[in-house]
Structure formats: C-alpha cells, structure tokens
Amino acid sequence: MGWEYSLDDLARFTGAEPAAAEDRFCRVTTDSRVPQEGAVFFALKGERFDGDDFVDAALENGAVAAVAPSDHNHPRCLVAPDPLEALQSFAAAHRLSCPAPVFAITGSCGKTTAKDLTAAVLGAGRKVVKTRGNLNNEIGTPLSLLEMDGDTDFGVFELGANHSGEIARMCHWVKPRESAITMIAPAHLEGFGSVDAVAQAKGEIVAALPSDGVFYANAGDPRCAALARRHPGEVIWFGPAGSAPEGSRSVTLQRLERTDEGHVLHIDPVGPLRLPMLCPAHAVNVLLAVAVGLRHGADAFEAPLREALQSASRFQLLRIGPLEVLDDAYNANPASVAAALEALAARGGDGVPRIAALGDMLELGPGAADFHRAAGHQAAEAGVTHLFALGTFASALAEGAREGGVPHAAVAEDHQAITEAVSALAEEGGVLLLKGSRGMRMETIIGQLKERFA
C-alpha cells in the first residue's frame, strides 16, 4: 500500500516553513547519494558531515523536496532549524495514521536478537515492520517508523539508549502498546552512572505503556521483575522454570540440551524447539519471542526461529582454517562477555586451544578496570587456555585472567599481533572467541585470519 503526503502536510507536521511547491512524496532519505525519486531529503548533521552541504545534490538527483536549515534559494526547500527534530516530528505524526500495534524492546543485552526473533514469529502470515539491523537510536527509530503503512499488521522496534530520557522520547514517537526489557546489566555507565540508573532508564519503556498495555517481564532479572510489579496492565512473564510468580501467565524454560548444531529448548507451554542457538544466554530471547507469539495467536515457532537464528548477524560460527571461530565481535559489555565466554566453554575439547581474543568494553565509567579484571576471571572459569587482550584496559583483563588461572594471558599491541598469535596456535579442534565493543573493531581479525588460511 505505502503512504503519500503533500509538502504542505510535511510543513504542518514538522513546523517547517512551507515550500513554494505543492508536490507529494512517498518516502524520505538522509543520504544524497541514493536514488531520490519520490523522496524528501532530510539534511541531517553528523559528527563528520553536514547534510546541508548536500541539499543541492539531492534536489538535482530528483528529490521531491528537502528539509534543511536554509532555503538554498530553491522553491522545494522546507526550512527547519533542526532537520533531525523535523524528521522525528514527521515520524511521530505518521505513526498516528498507522493503526497497527507496536511492540517496543530495550535491554542491556540481546535486544537486536530478541527483536529479530519476535518479528520472525509474528511474521508468519502477517506484514511486520521491524527495526533494520540495530538502527535503534534517534535517527534509526523515526526512519523505521516511516516504513509502516496502512497494511502493516505489527511493528517491532528496538530502542537503545546511553542516557536517561532517550527511551521515553522514542516511545513518544513509537507509542507502543506492548514492550519488554531483555535484561538490565552494567552498560553505558559513563552516561548512566550506575546499574540502578540503567534500570530507571530502561523502565521508561514500561512507563510509556497505556494502562491496558502489555509488559513482558524477564522473571529471572530482579530489576525487570520490580518494574513489572509497578505496571497496572497485563504482565506476561518469561524466564527459567520456577522464576515467574505462581499463577501468572508465563513462558518458561524447563530444560536446555546442547546439540552439535546448537541447543534444544524445552519450553512450557510449546514443547521442545531444536534451534541453531550457539549461546545459551540467548534462550531468554527465544522465550520472549515465544511469549509474544503466543499472545498473538502464532502456532509455528521452530521454523521461523530457526530461520531467524541462521540469518542473524550476531554470534556466528565460522570455520577458518583449522579453527572454529565464534564471531561475537559486534559489541560488548560485562553481561554479553560473560554470555559469550559461557558459549566458548561449551565448545572445543581437552588438549586443544580454547582462545579468547577480547577487546575493551567501552563506556563503563570509573569501574571499567574492575569490570575487565572480572571478565578475566570469567575467562578462566570458562576453560580458556589462551587469552589475548586489546585496548586501554587490556592489562586489567589479562591480569584477571592470570589470577584466575588462564595458562597464557597476554596484552596485544594490535589486531595483527592477535592474528599472528592465534595462527601459531591454530590446530584442528581449537576454538576462538572474538568479542569487544564496536569501537575496538575486533572483526578485523576475521579478515586477517581468512587471508592467512586462504
């Protein structure tokens, strides 16, 4: 079906000065290099670019109009002091024209995986719009909202934040009727200051629900459970067996079995699901997806979940030369590192290298060194034989590993040094975990290893 608005509509929704033209448009863009036909170009300003410099190029490229801080002496320019704020206002107004219910999800870990799994379960026979990748911020969220139209049956959006008030602001645009928090743990502490402050910020997604809205509560997380008890509407619990309040509506994990492919999850009330899920900690995301699906009448779970996990960009199992590689390099905080090390512990065998290449966990504030030292101890508990640490807190990480009993723990100078050390250790049956915050670019090592073993 799609959608269509006039430039006058856009001016009214955003408060921008109207353009002289009266054309209509059916989509938006923020990149002047992509095709512009039928689109309005929003001239956003970033750290390394200013969209206002590309307005003329977008208009010459066929854009219906542009929203920019100045009119560029062009009749198809709508003037708005802050084009990003205009984009957000437009997305919020557009959301009001879409009757489909929206499910919003946040959490310190797992929200992208949970979003993809939930959308997969709901997507059987329905048109579901979801956040693309992890574009869960003040730019990605309005762009995702604008993919909804009158034919959309359900929206599934993840909301990220690194300071208080962000989630509440995005919920104002998204207007969710259902929401969930995957878990609450130390993350972005430079912005939040404490885990209690993280919980308060994540709780904004509960406060944004209408009184008859539905909150899906992680029964195994005390902070999530506390937020659930304050919600006046319906609460559906998910978590380990015995964790949900007695008599409550819940989806629980009765048993988890490891297989060569992944795990079998025995879930009440749907039974066993055999899934290519490498990380045991991701079971909570499967439970959430099942809980949402059950409430909305889904009757197929294993096939959509299997497909979503196989196509996921997170936690991939690769074969590079003689090594199994657990690629979880996308991002990191203490909880996700612990989960990744748990997955590493389940792979490999006696007498072969179990290697962890770990980059810094960023934005952890004053306690960062302690968090890294603790991760080193966790590496020892996971049976890591060789640990290579990269970054500002590499010494604390390696020190913790040595204290815990890791036989070989070293600080690496750069990615190449890790690649060379891992290559020297590589033997059949060995397994390597790659993990670090986005800024550490630990995926660089994958490319280097592929070249080495080509």
HELIX and SHEET records of a PDB file:
HELIX    1   1 LEU A    7  THR A   14  1                                   8    
HELIX    2   2 GLY A   51  PHE A   54  5                                   4    
HELIX    3   3 VAL A   55  GLU A   60  1                                   6    
HELIX    4   4 PRO A   83  LEU A   96  1                                  14    
HELIX    5   5 LYS A  111  LEU A  122  1                                  12    
HELIX    6   6 GLY A  140  LEU A  145  1                                   6    
HELIX    7   7 GLU A  166  VAL A  174  1                                   9    
HELIX    8   8 LEU A  189  PHE A  192  1                                   4    
HELIX    9   9 VAL A  195  LYS A  202  1                                   8    
HELIX   10  10 GLU A  204  ALA A  207  1                                   4    
HELIX   11  11 PRO A  222  ARG A  229  1                                   8    
HELIX   12  12 PRO A  280  HIS A  282  5                                   3    
HELIX   13  13 ALA A  283  ARG A  295  1                                  13    
HELIX   14  14 GLU A  302  GLN A  310  1                                   9    
HELIX   15  15 PRO A  334  ALA A  345  1                                  12    
HELIX   16  16 GLY A  365  GLY A  367  5                                   3    
HELIX   17  17 ALA A  368  GLU A  381  1                                  14    
HELIX   18  18 ALA A  394  GLY A  404  1                                  11    
HELIX   19  19 HIS A  415  LEU A  425  1                                  11    
HELIX   20  20 ARG A  438  MET A  440  5                                   3    
HELIX   21  21 THR A  444  ARG A  452  1                                   9    
SHEET    1   A 2 TYR A   5  SER A   6  0                                        
SHEET    2   A 2 ARG A  24  PHE A  25 -1                                        
SHEET    1   B 4 ARG A  27  THR A  29  0                                        
SHEET    2   B 4 ALA A  39  PHE A  42  1                                        
SHEET    3   B 4 ALA A  65  ALA A  68  1                                        
SHEET    4   B 4 CYS A  77  VAL A  79  1                                        
SHEET    1   C 9 VAL A 128  LYS A 130  0                                        
SHEET    2   C 9 PHE A 154  GLU A 158  1                                        
SHEET    3   C 9 VAL A 102  THR A 106  1                                        
SHEET    4   C 9 GLU A 178  ILE A 181  1                                        
SHEET    5   C 9 VAL A 214  ASN A 218  1                                        
SHEET    6   C 9 GLU A 234  PRO A 240  1                                        
SHEET    7   C 9 SER A 250  ARG A 258  1                                        
SHEET    8   C 9 HIS A 263  ASP A 268 -1                                        
SHEET    9   C 9 GLY A 271  LEU A 275 -1                                        
SHEET    1   D 6 GLN A 316  ILE A 320  0                                        
SHEET    2   D 6 LEU A 323  ASP A 328 -1                                        
SHEET    3   D 6 VAL A 431  LYS A 435  1                                        
SHEET    4   D 6 ARG A 354  GLY A 359  1                                        
SHEET    5   D 6 HIS A 386  LEU A 390  1                                        
SHEET    6   D 6 HIS A 408  VAL A 411  1                                        
END                                                                             
